[in-house]
Amino acid sequence: MSTIEQMKDNISFIKDFKPFTDKKHEAVAKVRKIFEPLDRIDCTACRYYVDGCPMNISIPDLFGCYNDKMVFNDWSSGYYYGVHTKGKGKASDCIERGQCENMCPQKLPIIKLLKDVAATFE
């Protein structure tokens, strides 16, 4: 949020806030148990660091392809990896400057994860 209007807009969505019921908490816990053991990257696709990548790697998009492959065994994830790297950097193009890791709100080990992505798709 960068303006008072944006803040007021965001606050308006919780006007009729109702906390989770025990049943909803149980449902979330069940889903977490399903996803925790899967080999996936917990990227929220915030894109904070994408513009600063010297190799023009669309990191969140490549992480999304990886997650689709690992979690859903999505056959089209390889195709979309190609779409997201056409005219841009591939995961293996990373020169390991680390600027992205310094800016990542999730503190993901992006350099290592890009190596995993490259091993999967390249």
SULVENMO-V502424 format. One record per backbone hydrogen bond with DSSP energy under -0.5 kcal/mol. NH is the residue of the N-H (numbers start at 1). CO is the residue of the C=O. Records with the same first field share a line. If there is no record, write none. Layout:
# SULVENMO-V502424
NH->CO, CO
This chain:
# SULVENMO-V502424
7->3
8->4
9->5
10->6
11->7
12->8
13->9, 10
14->11
15->12
17->14
25->21
26->22
27->23
28->24
29->25
30->26
31->27
32->28
33->29
34->30
35->31
36->32
37->33
38->35
40->38
42->40
43->41
50->47
51->47
52->49
53->50
56->53
58->56, 89
59->57
61->58
62->58
63->59
64->60
65->61
66->62
67->63
68->64
69->65
70->66
71->67
72->67, 68
73->69
74->68
77->74
78->75
80->76
81->77
82->78
83->79
84->80
85->81
86->82
87->85
88->85
89->56
93->90
94->91
102->98
103->99
104->100
107->104
110->108
113->109
114->110
115->111
116->112
117->113
118->114
119->115
120->116
121->117
122->118
